[in-house]
Structure formats: structure tokens, C-alpha cells
Amino acid sequence: MIINLPENVAYIINTLEEAGFEAYAVGGCVRDVILGRTPNDWDITTSATPNETKALFKKTFDTGIQHGTVSVLLGKEIYEVTTYRIDGKYEDSRHPKEVTFTVNLEDDLLRRDFTINAMAYNPSSGLVDIYGGLEDIKRKTIRCVGNAEERFSEDALRILRAIRFAAQLGYEIDKETEEAIKKLAPTLSKISAERIQVELVKTMLSANPAILKKAYELGVTKVFFKEFDCMMETGQNNPHHMYTVGEHTLKVCENIPAERKLRLAALFHDVAKPVAKTTDEDGVDHFNNHPKIGAQMAKDILRRLKFDNDTINAVAKLVEFHDYRPEVTKRAVRRFINKMGEEYFPDIFTLQRADLSGQSPYQMEEKLERLGKIEKIYGEILKDNECVSLKTLAVKGKDLIDAGVKPGPDLGVILSKMLEDVLDNPQNNTKEYLLEHFVEKN
């Protein structure tokens, strides 16, 4: 197998080899090229020590020199060059207490997570695939290098990485690897929320977000997202549904665009159903007020996973209004936009449409028709430039002051009354009309 290396990568490898050292492109970049993808970055591994590497290149800086990594700067590009190493004992299920440099490539590849990430390449030796990564790519399998329990004991985050790679690549997880995940899933509690968040988002943005069901079955979500386990275990005996809350949620995730806030909103939109569930005397399940309760739960969970405030607020708002059904009139839709906020449109329609995709066929034609009418009205409101918030109200606070209103709380009261009028009567959104009707003349 021949891999066309980028010029700078080939230069680094050649420079190291000409100095008497071994050097290879290694890991994800090799995997991606084999898969026909363009690597995001190129990592290089070498038998040279960090100091020996630094002596060969004009511009370098220490990235993680204690772990053998030196960054080489060529033009504006940065390449990480890491010495072959053997990791010492892992004491926190994440980091080795110490590392030992080695001159044996096989030792270095053994410490890596999965076989598909443990291949190396250089032009003189070709592909080095000691642990069967190429075969696992052909089999579409995620398999740990060597002993799976040892790999996950070294770094518990690898458990989530296994699920994420399976989701991104559409692969199955090897049975031995699955068993090790099931056994060691509780060790994820030692991993920081920030790192869990990164892997969760990558998984949710993949082409296979429904792999979260596998994570549930292996006991993984129980550690950092126990609410999802409740969703998977909550039935919906209701004409509008045919799946558990969790299975419905995953259908919605599959049928919404792979955009961060949308996928997260889909994941959390029914998170409160298990706590809001009641069953009537006929055995029919109801989930009253679950959107509002769910908005707060989504905030709490996203904070727990250290998401940024912008994401938290946007997801919570979408969750709160995902079940909101205004009347099919321009007035009602204007008020819907005002109530929720312009910035969440048309995302809320995208979520509502995806929500329908995970429901039973009951009244589906009517539901889709109704949503289509509301979306059409929204488009008309945009086209007609109708005012739906203070931002586009024809009168501003300065206009009121100029008209003789004293600065203070009264300004906000008057502006709110003007907006109320305009939401019902968009033709009234003119400065002349509003000042005449809402500002008392002295």
C-alpha cells in the first residue's frame, strides 16, 4: 500500500531517517487516508528522543516533552513528533504516572487504543500494521489493541471513544471490546465532564446518533447521563406513540440535521417525560408539562456536563417550546415568535418536524399539514417584514423621550403596550400612529 504523504510530513520523516532514526506517520491520519478521507492533522512517531528531534529542525517548541512530544513548525504548519514510548502504570484511569522512551515501534503501537488507530506508515517500510487494523477496517470493527480490559483500565475515556468511532464510521464494536466496556463503564466517573462532553457531542453529530442505545445497553450512559436510562425504560402507552421515550428520542435525533444545538435539543426534548408521566383510568399515558420541566432538566444536565451558556440557553428554549402549537393564524404565529424569540426560528420548526418523525402514524397527515401551514405563515411574516419584537418596533426609547416622556420605567411600559398593539395589528407599526395613540399630549 502506498500513501501519498504531504510534503512537510515526508520532509520530517526523511530528515529523521537521514539522521539514522526511524520515523512514521501514525494513528488517525493513516486510518483516514485508508478510508479515503483527508486527515485533520498528521502525527509522526520516531525512535529519536525529543532533544534529538529538536536538534534536527530550525523551529520547534515543547508541546508535551515529558511525554515525548515536540512540535515542529514548518512555514505556518505545526506537526507533532512523538518519541516511541511505553506508558507506565495508570493511576487515574486517564494518565500514565510515567512514560519510558523506547526504540521499538511495536511497543509504541501497543499502547494505542484501537487497531484502526495503531497503524504506521513511511515510504521506505510501507504500512506497519502489527495488530490487524487494516483487517478491522475491512470488517468494519472497532477492536482494542491487545487486551481490551487493559486498554480501558489505562484510559476510561477510550470507552466513549469506542462508541464515538463506531458511530462516526458505522462500525460494530468487537464482542471482547464490548464486554470490557460493560465491565469497566463505572470507571468513566473518573473522567472530567469536559472530556465526556466532547465525546458525547461528536457521537451525537455523527451519522449514527442512535448508537446511544448501545451505550445504554453497555451501562455507559448510566454513569454520566442517568436520565437517558430512565427515558429508555419509560413506555408511552398513548395513541401518538409507538416507542419508549428513549427510542422515540433516538428516532428524532436521526431525523434532524447534524447541527450541534439541534441534535442536543432533539436528545433532550422529552427528557422530562419519565418524571411527568401519569396514567389515566383507561391505561393511557400522559406527560403534562413535560416541555417546561424538561427545559430546566436540560439546563441542569448540560451544566453538569460543562456546556457553554449559549448552548444551554438555546437547547433549553427549544425543549421548552418543542410541543407548542399556536393557532394557524398570522396573529398567533407572530405572538409565538415574540414569546419564544426570533433567534430560535426556524429551528423550532425543524425540531417539531423531527419530533413527528418518531411518533406513531396516528393523525400524522393532519399534524404535518398543520405544521406546514404554520411554517408557511412564518415565511409570510418574514416576507412582509412584520414586527414581532421591540427590535423592529417603529418607536424606540429615544423617540419617547423626544416626545416628552421622562426617562424611567414608564418607557418600557409604553413600548410594551405599543408592541402588544402591533403584534395584533402589524399595520400599526409606524412612528406616527404609535406616538399618537400611546403618548399623552401635554
C-alpha positions, -999 to +999 in steps of 0.1 A: +000+000+000+013+034-010+002+066+009+009+100-006+023+119+023+020+157+025+053+174+015+060+186+050+053+152+066+076+135+041+103+161+049+101+154+086+102+117+082+131+119+057+151+143+079+148+119+109+157+089+088+187+105+072+199+112+107+197+075+115+164+073+132+131+056+124+100+078+117+064+071+107+031+088+102+009+072+128-026+068+141-057+086+129-041+101+098-031+067+085-066+054+092-083+083+075-062+080+043-070+043+041-107+053+045-104+078+017-107+108+040-085+139+043-068+138+078-073+168+100-037+166+111-007+143+108+011+128+138+046+115+135+063+089+157+100+084+159+128+065+176+146+098+182+144+114+216+128+148+220+162+165+222+174+146+191+143+157+172+147+193+183+184+193+171+173+184+135+148+212+129+151+250+130+118+259+147+104+236+174+086+241+207+078+218+236+042+206+235+043+177+259+080+170+262+075+150+294+055+125+272+080+128+243+061+152+221+078+181+202+060+204+178+079+211+146+070+243+128+073+243+090+061+276+075+027+281+092+020+244+098+026+226+131+034+189+133+036+169+165+066+145+166+065+120+195+092+096+206+083+059+207+072+052+243+059+027+267+033+041+292+038+033+329+011+025+354-022+044+350-034+057+384-064+078+375-080+059+346-067+086+323-030+095+325+001+073+329+022+081+360+053+080+339+064+071+303+095+053+291+110+060+258+118+030+236+133+024+202+108-003+193+078+008+172+058-023+182+059-012+218+046+022+209+017+009+188+007-015+216-002+014+239-027+028+214-064+024+218-079+006+188-064-014+160-076+010+133-056+038+152-025+017+156-011+016+121+020+035+110+034+043+076+065+056+059+076+053+023+106+031+030+088+005+051+053+009+038+023+001+061+031-013+095+000-030+108+010-053+136-024-055+153-047-060+123-061-026+118-065-030+081-084-062+085-107-045+111-114-017+086-124-043+061-146-060+088-159-026+099-150-034+135-138-014+165-114-036+184-089-027+212-052-032+206-042-063+227-062-069+259-094-047+259-097-046+297-061-033+299-067-006+273-098+007+291-082+004+325-054+026+312-078+053+300-115+051+307-122+078+281-115+051+255-149+036+263-166+067+249-141+069+220-150+033+211-187+043+209-179+075+191-157+058+164-184+032+159-210+060+154-188+080+131-176+051+109-208+030+110-188+001+126-197-026+150-178-030+183-159-062+188-175-086+213-145-087+236-142-050+235-179-047+243-175-070+273-147-049+286-168-017+282-196-033+301-173-043+330-153-010+332-181+015+324-182+027+360-146+040+357-159+068+335-169+085+367-131+094+370-132+113+337-138+150+336-172+163+324-155+184+298-139+153+281-172+134+283-190+164+267-166+164+237-171+127+230-209+130+235-212+159+210-190+141+184-212+110+188-244+130+185-232+148+154-222+115+137-244+098+111-254+073+137-265+091+169-288+061+178-257+043+189-266+059+222-288+028+227-258+006+226-241+029+252-272+024+273-271-014+269-234-014+279-241+006+311-222+037+298-249+064+299-258+053+334-225+069+346-229+104+332-265+106+318-287+085+340-317+105+328-313+088+294-316+054+310-349+065+325-360+075+290-351+042+276-371+024+303-402+046+301-430+033+279-456+055+261-490+039+260-505+067+240-521+068+205-494+093+194-465+070+202-452+035+195-417+036+211-403+041+245-393+077+253-357+068+247-363+050+214-385+079+202-358+103+211-332+085+191-355+084+161-358+122+164-320+126+166-316+106+135-341+127+116-328+162+125-298+179+108-264+172+123-261+207+139-249+209+175-279+227+191-305+209+171-291+174+179-288+183+215-323+197+216-336+165+200-317+145+226-332+164+255-367+174+241-385+146+261-361+142+290-388+151+315-413+125+303-403+099+328-409+123+357-440+139+342-457+106+333-492+098+346-516+071+335-554+076+334-581+051+343-581+038+308-544+030+309-534+058+286-502+076+295-499+114+297-469+137+301-484+170+311-460+200+314-430+179+303-416+206+279-413+232+307-399+207+332-376+193+305-362+228+298-350+230+334-337+194+334-318+201+302-302+231+317-292+211+348-277+182+328-259+205+303-244+225+332-233+192+348-215+183+315-199+218+314-216+231+282-213+268+275-242+291+284-251+299+248-257+262+241-275+256+274-299+285+268-306+276+232-313+240+239-335+247+269-356+272+249-361+247+221-370+220+246-395+243+263-413+251+230-410+218+211-446+209+218-460+244+214-489+245+188-502+280+180-534+286+162-530+286+124-532+324+121-507+352+114-516+368+147-510+336+167-477+329+149-465+365+155-471+360+191-454+326+191-423+342+176-424+370+202-429+346+231-401+323+221-377+347+205-368+354+168-334+338+171-350+303+176-368+303+143-370+283+121-350+259+143-381+252+164-400+240+132-371+217+124-373+202+158-411+198+157-409+181+123-382+157+135-403+151+166-432+139+144-409+115+126-405+095+157-443+092+165-469+067+155-489+072+123-519+084+143-532+117+129-498+121+112-511+136+080-531+162+099-501+170+121-477+175+092-503+196+073-508+219+103-471+223+109-466+231+072-493+258+074-476+274+104-442+273+087-458+290+056-473+317+078-439+323+094-424+328+059-451+353+051-444+372+083-407+374+073-416+384+038-440+412+050-414+424+075-439+423+103-428+434+137-426+406+163-403+422+189-391+455+203-361+452+180-383+461+149-408+483+166-410+516+148-406+536+180-375+534+203-369+548+238-352+579+224-384+586+203-404+586+235-380+609+253-381+633+223-419+632+226-417+643+262-418+610+282-395+612+312-367+586+313-375+557+336-398+526+339-426+543+320-406+540+288-406+502+290-443+501+299-453+523+269-430+503+245-446+470+257-481+484+251-471+495+216-457+461+208-489+444+221-509+465+196-485+458+167-485+421+173-522+421+167-522+448+141-489+449+122-501+478+100-499+500+131-462+497+133-455+533+123-439+560+144-468+584+137-495+560+147-478+547+178-468+582+192-503+595+185-520+566+203-497+558+232-481+591+242-502+615+262-501+651+249-493+678+275 
